[in-house]
Amino acid sequence: MSFVAAQVTTTLFYGQSSGTYEHYFNTFLRPDDVAWSFVQAIIISVIVMLNHCYYGFYASGGPVASARPSPLDARLPDSRSCWSSCSLRWRFTAPTPTSTSRCNR
C-alpha cells in the first residue's frame, strides 16, 4: 500500500511521468533486496522474542526484584538518571526546601 501511495503522490501531485517513476522505482528497488529485508526483520524479531521469553520465564523475585537494578545493567550516572526521572515532575511542581526526594540534591 505504501508503494502505491508513493507512486500516486509522485505522479499525480508532483507531475512526474509514470514511466519515469516506474523506471527509477524498478532500478533502485530490487525485489531481492525487499525479500532479504523481510527475512532479516523476521530473524531479528524471533531472536528478540526468544530472548525476552527466556529471561521472562526464568525471572524470580516478583515485581520487587524486577524493579531493583542489577549490578550488570548499564545505567546513567546518578545525577543524569535523577534529572531524567524527575524533570517532568519539576515542570509541574515546585521543589520544596524540606523535600527528601533524591532529585532535590
N, C-alpha and C positions, 0 to 999 in steps of 0.2 A: 504494500500500500504506500509506503514512503517513497518507493521508486516512482510510482505513478504520480504522486503529489509533486515530486521534484520535477518531473517531466512537464506536467501541466503548468506549473508555475513558470518554468523557464521558457516554454514555447508560447503560452498564451499571454502571460503578464509581461514578460521581458522581450517578447518579439523575436526570439531565436527560432530559426527554422528547425522543423522537427528532424530533418535529415542530418543537419549538423549535430544536433543534440544526440541522436542515435549513434552517429559515428563516434563521437568522443565518449559516450557512455559505454559502448561496446569495446572501445580501445582500452580504456583505463579501468574498467570494472570487469575483470575476468571471472567467469563462473567458478574456476578452481580456487581463486582467492576467497570468494564468498563461502564456498563449501569448507575450506580449511579454517576460516574464521569461525564458522558454526561449530566445527568439530572441536576447536580449541576452547570455545566457550563452554561446551558440554563437558569436556575433560576437566577444566578448572572448576566448574560448578560441582562435579562429582567429588573432586578432591576436597574442596571446602566443606561440602556436606558430610563426607565421611569423617573428616577431622572434627567437626562440631559434634557429630553424633558420638564419636568415640569419647571425647572429653566430657560430653554431657552425660553419657552412660556411666562413666567412672567417677563422676563428681561426688564428693561426700561432704558432709557438714551442713547441708541445707543452705538457707539464704545467708546465714551469718558467715559461713566460710566463703561463699561466693562474693560477698561484699568486702571481705578482708583482702588486702593486696598481698600477693605472693612475693617472696624475695626475688624472683626472677623476672617480674614484669618490668617493662621499660616505661617508667613514669617520668614526668617532667619534674624539675626541681620543685620544692615545696612552695616557693613564692609564686611560681608560674601556675601551678595547679590551684593554688589558693585564688589567684586572680581569675582564672577561667571559671572556677566553680562559683565564685561569689560576685562576679561582675554584674550579672543580671539583677541580683538582689540589691546591689549598691545603687543601681539606677532608679529603683523604686522606693527604697527606704534609706533614710539617713542613718549612718552608724552612730551609735551612742558611745560615749567615753567609758561607760561601765560594762560594755558588752564583753562577753567572754568568748565570742566566736573566734576561731582561728584565723579568720580573714581580716580581723581588725588589729593587726600587729603593729 
